[in-house]
Amino acid sequence: MTDTETATETNLKTRTVLVLNGPNLNLLGQRQPEIYGAETLSDVEARCRTEAEAHGLTLAFHQSNAEHALIDWIHAYRVGSAGIVINAGAYTHTSIAILDALNTCEVPIVECHISNVHRREAFRHHSYVSLAATAVMAGFGTHGYVLAVRHLAHLRDARP
């Protein structure tokens, strides 16, 4: 790989926002629409991509029901990206492994929840992800993802 190719790859990564979605979010739009709404994960991805592009950013958007896959993506974007938006789903409340991965990050992290987890069952009130997050979005519906991408663009623009 030439220096120019390496510089281009590095520049692309610094403009990339990683959006991660944990277990059961592949069923968005079908699962408990009274809580999570009718929008699908593909709809959310399209809205996030539009927001990212409006700020000169690119988007890497992933979902997995497997904890190790989420950790692998965090590792891949933990340095040099524009930041990470993560809705870890139920892993939010259980995964020390995801917290450990997020703690290695040198980029901003926005924790995102579609519902207001603080108005729900008591077990949802604790978040391991929050311990590593720069900011937390909860209760904004799927619009919270767009706001999270916008916030990462703002943080990128505010860097000296």
N, CA, C and O atoms as a DFTB+ gen file, in Angstrom:
640 C
 N C O
     1  1       0.847      -1.175       0.000
     2  2       0.000       0.000       0.000
     3  2       0.894       1.241       0.000
     4  3       1.845       1.323       0.777
     5  1       0.592       2.193      -0.861
     6  2       1.388       3.411      -0.947
     7  2       1.002       4.379       0.159
     8  3      -0.034       4.223       0.806
     9  1       1.860       5.393       0.368
    10  2       1.558       6.418       1.367
    11  2       0.263       7.146       1.023
    12  3      -0.511       7.488       1.917
    13  1       0.022       7.384      -0.262
    14  2      -1.207       8.064      -0.685
    15  2      -2.432       7.213      -0.363
    16  3      -3.442       7.728       0.115
    17  1      -2.340       5.902      -0.627
    18  2      -3.461       5.003      -0.306
    19  2      -3.697       4.957       1.195
    20  3      -4.845       4.960       1.639
    21  1      -2.633       4.913       1.981
    22  2      -2.756       4.899       3.429
    23  2      -3.379       6.195       3.921
    24  3      -4.260       6.162       4.779
    25  1      -2.944       7.332       3.400
    26  2      -3.498       8.622       3.797
    27  2      -4.972       8.718       3.426
    28  3      -5.771       9.245       4.201
    29  1      -5.341       8.216       2.255
    30  2      -6.741       8.238       1.827
    31  2      -7.591       7.369       2.728
    32  3      -8.684       7.775       3.124
    33  1      -7.106       6.170       3.064
    34  2      -7.828       5.269       3.954
    35  2      -7.985       5.898       5.342
    36  3      -9.060       5.812       5.936
    37  1      -6.938       6.523       5.861
    38  2      -6.989       7.181       7.160
    39  2      -7.972       8.339       7.143
    40  3      -8.754       8.498       8.080
    41  1      -7.945       9.159       6.082
    42  2      -8.860      10.290       5.970
    43  2     -10.309       9.816       5.918
    44  3     -11.178      10.438       6.529
    45  1     -10.585       8.729       5.201
    46  2     -11.933       8.197       5.116
    47  2     -12.398       7.741       6.497
    48  3     -13.533       8.009       6.892
    49  1     -11.536       7.063       7.218
    50  2     -11.914       6.573       8.538
    51  2     -12.187       7.724       9.498
    52  3     -13.113       7.629      10.304
    53  1     -11.418       8.803       9.443
    54  2     -11.636       9.925      10.359
    55  2     -12.971      10.603      10.106
    56  3     -13.473      11.337      10.956
    57  1     -13.542      10.358       8.941
    58  2     -14.843      10.941       8.610
    59  2     -15.976       9.934       8.798
    60  3     -17.119      10.228       8.448
    61  1     -15.685       8.760       9.340
    62  2     -16.690       7.710       9.451
    63  2     -17.268       7.627      10.852
    64  3     -16.541       7.593      11.845
    65  1     -18.590       7.596      10.909
    66  2     -19.318       7.348      12.149
    67  2     -19.771       5.894      12.113
    68  3     -20.395       5.451      11.149
    69  1     -19.457       5.168      13.158
    70  2     -19.911       3.792      13.314
    71  2     -21.210       3.808      14.109
    72  3     -21.256       4.356      15.210
    73  1     -22.260       3.214      13.561
    74  2     -23.520       3.043      14.283
    75  2     -23.709       1.555      14.511
    76  3     -23.806       0.772      13.566
    77  1     -23.760       1.179      15.784
    78  2     -23.881      -0.229      16.173
    79  2     -25.227      -0.501      16.823
    80  3     -25.711       0.294      17.630
    81  1     -25.817      -1.610      16.472
    82  2     -27.103      -2.031      17.015
    83  2     -26.993      -3.446      17.530
    84  3     -26.503      -4.337      16.838
    85  1     -27.454      -3.645      18.750
    86  2     -27.347      -4.941      19.393
    87  2     -28.532      -5.859      19.140
    88  3     -29.261      -5.699      18.161
    89  1     -28.716      -6.826      20.039
    90  2     -29.682      -7.893      19.838
    91  2     -31.114      -7.387      19.696
    92  3     -31.544      -6.442      20.357
    93  1     -31.819      -8.058      18.807
    94  2     -33.242      -7.853      18.526
    95  2     -33.563      -6.578      17.768
    96  3     -34.714      -6.376      17.381
    97  1     -32.588      -5.716      17.546
    98  2     -32.867      -4.491      16.794
    99  2     -33.079      -4.781      15.309
   100  3     -33.588      -3.927      14.583
   101  1     -32.697      -5.969      14.851
   102  2     -33.035      -6.388      13.492
   103  2     -34.554      -6.524      13.323
   104  3     -35.047      -6.543      12.195
   105  1     -35.287      -6.616      14.415
   106  2     -36.745      -6.740      14.384
   107  2     -37.450      -5.396      14.573
   108  3     -38.665      -5.353      14.765
   109  1     -36.702      -4.320      14.518
   110  2     -37.300      -2.995      14.673
   111  2     -38.405      -2.816      13.634
   112  3     -38.230      -3.154      12.463
   113  1     -39.534      -2.286      14.070
   114  2     -40.691      -2.137      13.202
   115  2     -41.673      -3.285      13.356
   116  3     -42.844      -3.158      13.000
   117  1     -41.196      -4.409      13.888
   118  2     -42.051      -5.580      14.123
   119  2     -42.214      -5.868      15.605
   120  3     -43.284      -6.282      16.052
   121  1     -41.162      -5.649      16.357
   122  2     -41.127      -5.997      17.783
   123  2     -41.638      -4.827      18.613
   124  3     -41.071      -3.735      18.558
   125  1     -42.681      -5.038      19.365
   126  2     -43.253      -4.058      20.286
   127  2     -43.318      -2.649      19.671
   128  3     -42.678      -1.726      20.174
   129  1     -44.079      -2.485      18.599
   130  2     -44.148      -1.168      17.960
   131  2     -44.702      -0.082      18.883
   132  3     -44.447       1.102      18.664
   133  1     -45.446      -0.468      19.897
   134  2     -45.954       0.521      20.867
   135  2     -44.820       1.143      21.677
   136  3     -44.980       2.230      22.231
   137  1     -43.687       0.469      21.751
   138  2     -42.505       0.995      22.459
   139  2     -41.486       1.535      21.462
   140  3     -40.954       2.630      21.644
   141  1     -41.211       0.761      20.401
   142  2     -40.105       1.070      19.506
   143  2     -40.522       1.707      18.184
   144  3     -39.662       2.110      17.401
   145  1     -41.818       1.806      17.920
   146  2     -42.289       2.447      16.703
   147  2     -42.361       1.502      15.520
   148  3     -42.089       0.307      15.642
   149  1     -42.734       2.057      14.367
   150  2     -42.962       1.267      13.157
   151  2     -41.781       1.316      12.192
   152  3     -41.739       0.550      11.229
   153  1     -40.828       2.202      12.440
   154  2     -39.684       2.323      11.537
   155  2     -38.806       1.080      11.612
   156  3     -38.628       0.506      12.687
   157  1     -38.263       0.667      10.485
   158  2     -37.358      -0.485      10.451
   159  2     -35.920      -0.010      10.663
   160  3     -35.639       1.188      10.624
   161  1     -35.030      -0.951      10.883
   162  2     -33.617      -0.609      11.031
   163  2     -33.068      -0.054       9.722
   164  3     -32.193       0.811       9.740
   165  1     -33.564      -0.532       8.599
   166  2     -33.157       0.029       7.299
   167  2     -33.577       1.490       7.178
   168  3     -32.838       2.301       6.620
   169  1     -34.748       1.831       7.689
   170  2     -35.199       3.228       7.697
   171  2     -34.256       4.085       8.538
   172  3     -33.878       5.187       8.140
   173  1     -33.886       3.566       9.695
   174  2     -32.968       4.294      10.583
   175  2     -31.624       4.492       9.898
   176  3     -31.046       5.577       9.954
   177  1     -31.130       3.448       9.256
   178  2     -29.852       3.551       8.552
   179  2     -29.912       4.634       7.477
   180  3     -28.988       5.439       7.354
   181  1     -30.976       4.657       6.711
   182  2     -31.105       5.658       5.637
   183  2     -31.121       7.072       6.215
   184  3     -30.488       7.971       5.661
   185  1     -31.831       7.276       7.313
   186  2     -31.881       8.612       7.937
   187  2     -30.514       9.010       8.492
   188  3     -30.101      10.163       8.367
   189  1     -29.820       8.060       9.100
   190  2     -28.477       8.347       9.630
   191  2     -27.495       8.652       8.501
   192  3     -26.662       9.550       8.625
   193  1     -27.591       7.912       7.410
   194  2     -26.696       8.124       6.273
   195  2     -26.908       9.530       5.696
   196  3     -25.942      10.224       5.378
   197  1     -28.157       9.941       5.564
   198  2     -28.468      11.282       5.063
   199  2     -27.887      12.349       5.995
   200  3     -27.316      13.337       5.533
   201  1     -28.033      12.149       7.293
   202  2     -27.497      13.112       8.271
   203  2     -25.976      13.150       8.213
   204  3     -25.379      14.226       8.220
   205  1     -25.356      11.996       8.158
   206  2     -23.893      11.934       8.089
   207  2     -23.388      12.652       6.846
   208  3     -22.466      13.464       6.931
   209  1     -23.978      12.363       5.704
   210  2     -23.538      12.992       4.449
   211  2     -23.728      14.500       4.473
   212  3     -22.935      15.229       3.878
   213  1     -24.764      14.979       5.151
   214  2     -24.991      16.421       5.259
   215  2     -23.859      17.114       6.013
   216  3     -23.665      18.323       5.881
   217  1     -23.122      16.350       6.794
   218  2     -22.003      16.892       7.578
   219  2     -20.647      16.438       7.038
   220  3     -19.630      16.578       7.717
   221  1     -20.631      15.899       5.826
   222  2     -19.374      15.456       5.230
   223  2     -18.824      14.189       5.846
   224  3     -17.624      13.926       5.763
   225  1     -19.686      13.402       6.463
   226  2     -19.272      12.160       7.110
   227  2     -19.779      10.960       6.322
   228  3     -20.721      11.070       5.537
   229  1     -19.153       9.833       6.537
   230  2     -19.646       8.575       5.995
   231  2     -20.161       7.740       7.153
   232  3     -19.900       8.047       8.317
   233  1     -20.883       6.700       6.835
   234  2     -21.533       5.901       7.866
   235  2     -21.176       4.434       7.689
   236  3     -21.218       3.899       6.581
   237  1     -20.825       3.794       8.797
   238  2     -20.717       2.337       8.863
   239  2     -21.823       1.912       9.820
   240  3     -21.808       2.299      10.989
   241  1     -22.769       1.132       9.351
   242  2     -23.979       0.802      10.112
   243  2     -24.077      -0.709      10.224
   244  3     -24.109      -1.409       9.212
   245  1     -24.126      -1.217      11.456
   246  2     -24.134      -2.664      11.669
   247  2     -25.112      -3.051      12.766
   248  3     -25.391      -2.273      13.678
   249  1     -25.626      -4.269      12.658
   250  2     -26.456      -4.877      13.700
   251  2     -26.012      -6.307      13.869
   252  3     -25.700      -6.994      12.896
   253  1     -25.985      -6.759      15.125
   254  2     -25.724      -8.166      15.388
   255  2     -26.386      -8.570      16.697
   256  3     -26.492      -7.784      17.639
   257  1     -26.823      -9.816      16.723
   258  2     -27.316     -10.398      17.966
   259  2     -26.168     -11.025      18.756
   260  3     -26.366     -11.520      19.865
   261  1     -24.968     -11.000      18.175
   262  2     -23.797     -11.630      18.789
   263  2     -22.895     -10.573      19.433
   264  3     -22.442      -9.637      18.773
   265  1     -22.654     -10.737      20.697
   266  2     -21.831      -9.797      21.459
   267  2     -20.436      -9.643      20.858
   268  3     -19.932      -8.524      20.757
   269  1     -19.813     -10.737      20.462
   270  2     -18.449     -10.672      19.942
   271  2     -18.378      -9.844      18.660
   272  3     -17.372      -9.172      18.429
   273  1     -19.406      -9.871      17.830
   274  2     -19.399      -9.070      16.596
   275  2     -19.410      -7.585      16.928
   276  3     -18.701      -6.803      16.295
   277  1     -20.206      -7.191      17.911
   278  2     -20.239      -5.782      18.329
   279  2     -18.863      -5.349      18.835
   280  3     -18.393      -4.256      18.519
   281  1     -18.233      -6.203      19.609
   282  2     -16.900      -5.908      20.145
   283  2     -15.882      -5.778      19.011
   284  3     -15.040      -4.880      19.038
   285  1     -15.952      -6.654      18.029
   286  2     -15.023      -6.570      16.893
   287  2     -15.184      -5.247      16.146
   288  3     -14.186      -4.642      15.754
   289  1     -16.421      -4.786      15.940
   290  2     -16.636      -3.503      15.262
   291  2     -16.132      -2.340      16.112
   292  3     -15.558      -1.389      15.581
   293  1     -16.340      -2.408      17.417
   294  2     -15.813      -1.359      18.304
   295  2     -14.293      -1.294      18.168
   296  3     -13.725      -0.210      18.042
   297  1     -13.644      -2.444      18.194
   298  2     -12.181      -2.481      18.046
   299  2     -11.747      -1.854      16.721
   300  3     -10.744      -1.141      16.678
   301  1     -12.473      -2.104      15.665
   302  2     -12.095      -1.606      14.339
   303  2     -12.203      -0.089      14.234
   304  3     -11.488       0.523      13.441
   305  1     -13.087       0.530      15.023
   306  2     -13.325       1.978      14.911
   307  2     -12.922       2.750      16.164
   308  3     -13.220       3.939      16.275
   309  1     -12.262       2.105      17.092
   310  2     -11.972       2.723      18.389
   311  2     -10.968       3.873      18.323
   312  3     -10.928       4.718      19.217
   313  1     -10.159       3.903      17.262
   314  2      -9.161       4.947      17.070
   315  2      -9.339       5.513      15.663
   316  3      -9.472       4.758      14.700
   317  1      -9.343       6.818      15.548
   318  2      -9.301       7.447      14.241
   319  2     -10.623       7.685      13.549
   320  3     -10.648       8.374      12.529
   321  1     -11.719       7.151      14.047
   322  2     -13.011       7.406      13.410
   323  2     -13.601       8.705      13.970
   324  3     -13.046       9.300      14.894
   325  1     -14.724       9.132      13.403
   326  2     -15.392      10.337      13.909
   327  2     -16.146      10.052      15.202
   328  3     -16.485      10.976      15.942
   329  1     -16.407       8.788      15.474
   330  2     -17.086       8.414      16.708
   331  2     -17.984       7.214      16.517
   332  3     -18.135       6.684      15.416
   333  1     -18.582       6.796      17.638
   334  2     -19.433       5.607      17.659
   335  2     -20.776       5.959      18.282
   336  3     -20.843       6.583      19.341
   337  1     -21.842       5.548      17.608
   338  2     -23.189       5.563      18.171
   339  2     -23.520       4.113      18.458
   340  3     -23.392       3.263      17.577
   341  1     -23.946       3.816      19.682
   342  2     -24.237       2.426      20.027
   343  2     -25.561       2.298      20.769
   344  3     -25.791       2.936      21.797
   345  1     -26.413       1.460      20.216
   346  2     -27.599       0.971      20.914
   347  2     -27.322      -0.505      21.127
   348  3     -27.571      -1.331      20.249
   349  1     -26.813      -0.820      22.285
   350  2     -26.389      -2.192      22.574
   351  2     -27.556      -3.101      22.945
   352  3     -27.344      -4.266      23.282
   353  1     -28.792      -2.583      22.889
   354  2     -29.943      -3.393      23.249
   355  2     -29.781      -3.925      24.662
   356  3     -29.300      -3.213      25.543
   357  1     -30.174      -5.153      24.880
   358  2     -30.098      -5.750      26.217
   359  2     -28.671      -5.853      26.742
   360  3     -28.462      -5.909      27.954
   361  1     -27.684      -5.879      25.843
   362  2     -26.290      -5.919      26.300
   363  2     -25.916      -4.656      27.087
   364  3     -24.953      -4.663      27.854
   365  1     -26.670      -3.589      26.896
   366  2     -26.455      -2.355      27.665
   367  2     -26.414      -2.649      29.154
   368  3     -25.602      -2.086      29.888
   369  1     -27.293      -3.534      29.591
   370  2     -27.503      -3.789      31.010
   371  2     -26.718      -4.982      31.534
   372  3     -26.750      -5.274      32.730
   373  1     -26.006      -5.679      30.634
   374  2     -25.366      -6.928      31.057
   375  2     -23.905      -7.079      30.667
   376  3     -23.196      -7.883      31.272
   377  1     -23.432      -6.330      29.671
   378  2     -22.145      -6.676      29.071
   379  2     -20.961      -5.844      29.569
   380  3     -20.753      -4.701      29.164
   381  1     -20.215      -6.457      30.443
   382  2     -18.946      -5.863      30.871
   383  2     -17.938      -5.951      29.725
   384  3     -17.055      -5.102      29.612
   385  1     -18.063      -6.964      28.881
   386  2     -17.158      -7.110      27.734
   387  2     -17.314      -5.935      26.760
   388  3     -16.315      -5.424      26.252
   389  1     -18.531      -5.510      26.498
   390  2     -18.737      -4.343      25.629
   391  2     -18.207      -3.088      26.315
   392  3     -17.585      -2.250      25.663
   393  1     -18.441      -2.946      27.609
   394  2     -17.864      -1.809      28.353
   395  2     -16.348      -1.807      28.224
   396  3     -15.757      -0.763      27.948
   397  1     -15.712      -2.946      28.416
   398  2     -14.256      -3.024      28.303
   399  2     -13.788      -2.592      26.912
   400  3     -12.789      -1.884      26.785
   401  1     -14.508      -3.016      25.869
   402  2     -14.143      -2.617      24.506
   403  2     -14.312      -1.109      24.335
   404  3     -13.437      -0.446      23.779
   405  1     -15.431      -0.566      24.808
   406  2     -15.670       0.879      24.693
   407  2     -14.632       1.689      25.464
   408  3     -14.264       2.788      25.049
   409  1     -14.164       1.152      26.578
   410  2     -13.147       1.854      27.370
   411  2     -11.809       1.966      26.650
   412  3     -10.953       2.746      27.068
   413  1     -11.612       1.206      25.580
   414  2     -10.373       1.323      24.797
   415  2     -10.471       2.416      23.736
   416  3      -9.481       2.735      23.077
   417  1     -11.653       2.986      23.572
   418  2     -11.890       3.950      22.490
   419  2     -11.244       5.300      22.767
   420  3     -11.256       5.809      23.888
   421  1     -10.683       5.856      21.708
   422  2     -10.122       7.206      21.759
   423  2     -11.005       8.188      20.999
   424  3     -10.581       9.303      20.694
   425  1     -12.233       7.773      20.693
   426  2     -13.188       8.598      19.953
   427  2     -14.440       8.768      20.809
   428  3     -14.680       7.979      21.723
   429  1     -15.240       9.797      20.515
   430  2     -16.477       9.974      21.280
   431  2     -17.471       8.837      21.037
   432  3     -17.529       8.254      19.955
   433  1     -18.242       8.545      22.070
   434  2     -19.231       7.473      22.033
   435  2     -20.569       8.059      22.469
   436  3     -20.659       8.706      23.512
   437  1     -21.606       7.832      21.668
   438  2     -22.954       8.239      22.043
   439  2     -23.790       6.979      22.227
   440  3     -23.995       6.209      21.289
   441  1     -24.263       6.786      23.442
   442  2     -25.180       5.691      23.744
   443  2     -26.573       6.138      23.321
   444  3     -26.986       7.259      23.621
   445  1     -27.293       5.270      22.629
   446  2     -28.590       5.640      22.076
   447  2     -29.626       4.573      22.419
   448  3     -29.397       3.381      22.217
   449  1     -30.760       5.017      22.937
   450  2     -31.900       4.125      23.197
   451  2     -33.144       4.736      22.606
   452  3     -33.381       5.935      22.750
   453  1     -33.933       3.931      21.947
   454  2     -35.155       4.409      21.308
   455  2     -36.173       4.829      22.363
   456  3     -36.778       5.896      22.260
   457  1     -36.355       3.998      23.363
   458  2     -37.311       4.306      24.430
   459  2     -36.595       5.019      25.581
   460  3     -35.366       5.029      25.655
   461  1     -37.380       5.606      26.463
   462  2     -36.814       6.184      27.680
   463  2     -36.669       5.040      28.676
   464  3     -37.625       4.669      29.356
   465  1     -35.478       4.492      28.751
   466  2     -35.228       3.321      29.590
   467  2     -35.499       3.602      31.070
   468  3     -35.715       2.671      31.846
   469  1     -35.489       4.855      31.459
   470  2     -35.704       5.208      32.865
   471  2     -37.178       5.179      33.262
   472  3     -37.502       5.274      34.446
   473  1     -38.059       5.051      32.294
   474  2     -39.495       4.911      32.556
   475  2     -39.931       3.461      32.417
   476  3     -41.126       3.167      32.443
   477  1     -38.990       2.571      32.273
   478  2     -39.305       1.164      32.043
   479  2     -38.877       0.318      33.238
   480  3     -38.672       0.851      34.329
   481  1     -38.743      -0.969      33.052
   482  2     -38.410      -1.882      34.140
   483  2     -37.107      -1.460      34.822
   484  3     -36.210      -0.902      34.192
   485  1     -37.028      -1.738      36.107
   486  2     -35.879      -1.307      36.911
   487  2     -34.551      -1.835      36.363
   488  3     -33.541      -1.134      36.429
   489  1     -34.533      -3.057      35.823
   490  2     -33.264      -3.602      35.327
   491  2     -32.714      -2.793      34.160
   492  3     -31.516      -2.854      33.886
   493  1     -33.567      -2.033      33.462
   494  2     -33.116      -1.213      32.333
   495  2     -32.499       0.116      32.784
   496  3     -31.937       0.843      31.965
   497  1     -32.596       0.429      34.041
   498  2     -32.080       1.701      34.543
   499  2     -30.564       1.702      34.661
   500  3     -29.954       2.770      34.708
   501  1     -29.946       0.535      34.710
   502  2     -28.486       0.464      34.807
   503  2     -27.889       0.221      33.429
   504  3     -28.353      -0.643      32.684
   505  1     -26.861       0.987      33.098
   506  2     -26.192       0.834      31.813
   507  2     -24.688       0.754      32.007
   508  3     -24.071       1.673      32.548
   509  1     -24.103      -0.348      31.564
   510  2     -22.644      -0.438      31.523
   511  2     -22.091       0.482      30.438
   512  3     -21.016       1.060      30.604
   513  1     -22.812       0.619      29.338
   514  2     -22.370       1.461      28.217
   515  2     -22.197       2.911      28.669
   516  3     -21.261       3.585      28.239
   517  1     -23.086       3.391      29.528
   518  2     -23.013       4.784      30.000
   519  2     -21.694       5.113      30.684
   520  3     -21.253       6.262      30.673
   521  1     -21.071       4.112      31.274
   522  2     -19.802       4.344      31.963
   523  2     -18.690       4.754      31.001
   524  3     -17.693       5.341      31.421
   525  1     -18.855       4.449      29.712
   526  2     -17.851       4.811      28.705
   527  2     -18.347       5.900      27.757
   528  3     -17.562       6.454      26.988
   529  1     -19.635       6.209      27.804
   530  2     -20.234       7.110      26.821
   531  2     -19.906       8.578      27.082
   532  3     -19.824       9.027      28.225
   533  1     -19.721       9.305      25.989
   534  2     -19.557      10.752      26.028
   535  2     -20.904      11.416      26.260
   536  3     -20.994      12.427      26.955
   537  1     -21.961      10.839      25.671
   538  2     -23.319      11.364      25.780
   539  2     -24.302      10.203      25.701
   540  3     -23.965       9.124      25.214
   541  1     -25.519      10.434      26.184
   542  2     -26.565       9.421      26.175
   543  2     -27.844      10.028      25.606
   544  3     -28.274      11.107      26.012
   545  1     -28.445       9.303      24.649
   546  2     -29.734       9.690      24.066
   547  2     -30.732       8.604      24.458
   548  3     -30.491       7.423      24.209
   549  1     -31.847       8.994      25.069
   550  2     -32.872       8.016      25.430
   551  2     -34.242       8.677      25.331
   552  3     -34.453       9.788      25.816
   553  1     -35.165       7.968      24.692
   554  2     -36.531       8.444      24.626
   555  2     -36.846       9.349      23.451
   556  3     -37.938       9.916      23.394
   557  1     -35.930       9.501      22.519
   558  2     -36.163      10.332      21.335
   559  2     -36.716       9.504      20.181
   560  3     -36.833      10.011      19.065
   561  1     -37.054       8.251      20.424
   562  2     -37.456       7.369      19.343
   563  2     -36.270       7.136      18.428
   564  3     -35.122       7.324      18.828
   565  1     -36.546       6.729      17.210
   566  2     -35.461       6.484      16.268
   567  2     -34.771       7.776      15.842
   568  3     -33.664       7.744      15.305
   569  1     -35.426       8.913      16.081
   570  2     -34.788      10.206      15.775
   571  2     -33.524      10.409      16.623
   572  3     -32.644      11.182      16.245
   573  1     -33.434       9.728      17.755
   574  2     -32.252       9.810      18.595
   575  2     -30.975       9.411      17.864
   576  3     -29.911       9.967      18.137
   577  1     -31.064       8.471      16.953
   578  2     -29.899       8.085      16.157
   579  2     -29.404       9.263      15.312
   580  3     -28.205       9.533      15.248
   581  1     -30.339       9.952      14.672
   582  2     -29.985      11.109      13.836
   583  2     -29.348      12.195      14.695
   584  3     -28.347      12.796      14.305
   585  1     -29.925      12.440      15.849
   586  2     -29.362      13.438      16.764
   587  2     -27.966      13.029      17.226
   588  3     -27.090      13.879      17.381
   589  1     -27.757      11.741      17.446
   590  2     -26.441      11.247      17.867
   591  2     -25.398      11.456      16.772
   592  3     -24.276      11.874      17.057
   593  1     -25.760      11.167      15.523
   594  2     -24.838      11.407      14.401
   595  2     -24.529      12.895      14.302
   596  3     -23.375      13.281      14.114
   597  1     -25.551      13.725      14.429
   598  2     -25.354      15.179      14.374
   599  2     -24.420      15.637      15.502
   600  3     -23.570      16.504      15.295
   601  1     -24.581      15.061      16.676
   602  2     -23.717      15.437      17.801
   603  2     -22.261      15.060      17.541
   604  3     -21.356      15.827      17.867
   605  1     -22.031      13.894      16.961
   606  2     -20.655      13.509      16.635
   607  2     -20.064      14.439      15.595
   608  3     -18.874      14.749      15.659
   609  1     -20.863      14.895      14.634
   610  2     -20.391      15.880      13.645
   611  2     -20.020      17.179      14.360
   612  3     -19.002      17.795      14.045
   613  1     -20.835      17.586      15.307
   614  2     -20.552      18.801      16.083
   615  2     -19.241      18.649      16.866
   616  3     -18.417      19.564      16.881
   617  1     -19.052      17.523      17.500
   618  2     -17.820      17.301      18.259
   619  2     -16.602      17.312      17.348
   620  3     -15.561      17.868      17.696
   621  1     -16.740      16.689      16.170
   622  2     -15.643      16.687      15.203
   623  2     -15.297      18.123      14.776
   624  3     -14.124      18.489      14.692
   625  1     -16.321      18.916      14.512
   626  2     -16.097      20.292      14.067
   627  2     -15.534      21.179      15.168
   628  3     -14.865      22.173      14.884
   629  1     -15.798      20.828      16.418
   630  2     -15.322      21.620      17.557
   631  2     -13.881      21.296      17.961
   632  3     -13.277      22.025      18.748
   633  1     -13.327      20.197      17.418
   634  2     -11.951      19.815      17.772
   635  2     -10.982      20.854      17.230
   636  3     -11.152      21.359      16.120
   637  1      -9.956      21.171      18.028
   638  2      -8.957      22.158      17.565
   639  2      -8.122      21.647      16.420
   640  3      -7.247      22.360      15.928
